C-alpha cells in the first residue's frame, strides 16, 4: 500500500499527491509526465478518515 503525505498548500488548504502512474493510466498526463489539460474532481468526506475522489467531466455554470 502506497502512503501519501498530507501537505500544507496555502493558509486555507492542504493536499495529497496522486501517483503519476495512476494519473497516466487515466490519461491525465502528457508524454512528458505533465498534467495535460484542466481537470476537476469532486471530493466527498465519507466517514472518519475516509474520502472518495471522482473526476468531473463538466462543470455546470
C-alpha positions in Angstrom: 0.0 0.0 0.0 1.4 3.4 -1.0 1.3 6.1 1.6 1.0 9.8 0.6 1.7 12.7 3.0 -0.8 15.4 3.7 0.9 18.8 2.9 0.0 22.4 3.6 -0.6 24.1 0.2 -1.5 27.6 1.5 -3.2 29.1 4.6 -6.6 27.8 3.6 -5.9 24.4 2.1 -3.9 21.2 2.2 -3.4 18.5 -0.4 -2.3 14.9 -1.0 -0.4 14.0 -4.2 -1.6 11.3 -6.6 0.9 8.8 -8.0 1.9 9.8 -11.6 1.5 6.2 -12.7 -2.2 6.3 -11.7 -2.7 9.6 -13.5 -1.0 8.3 -16.7 -3.4 5.3 -16.7 -6.3 7.7 -16.5 -4.9 9.7 -19.5 -4.4 12.9 -17.4 -0.7 13.4 -18.2 1.1 14.2 -21.5 4.1 12.3 -22.8 6.4 14.4 -20.6 4.5 13.4 -17.5 2.8 16.8 -17.0 -0.8 17.5 -16.5 -2.4 17.6 -19.9 -5.4 20.0 -19.7 -7.7 21.1 -16.9 -9.4 18.6 -14.7 -11.8 18.9 -11.8 -12.5 16.5 -9.0 -15.3 16.1 -6.5 -14.1 15.1 -3.1 -16.6 13.7 -0.6 -15.9 13.0 3.1 -17.5 9.6 3.6 -16.6 8.7 7.2 -13.9 9.2 9.8 -10.6 9.0 7.8 -12.3 8.1 4.5 -12.9 10.2 1.4 -13.8 9.5 -2.2 -12.4 11.2 -5.2 -14.3 11.5 -8.5 -13.3 13.2 -11.7 -16.0 15.6 -13.0 -16.3 15.7 -16.8 -18.2 19.0 -17.0 -18.7 21.9 -14.6 -22.2 23.5 -14.7 -22.3 27.3 -14.7 
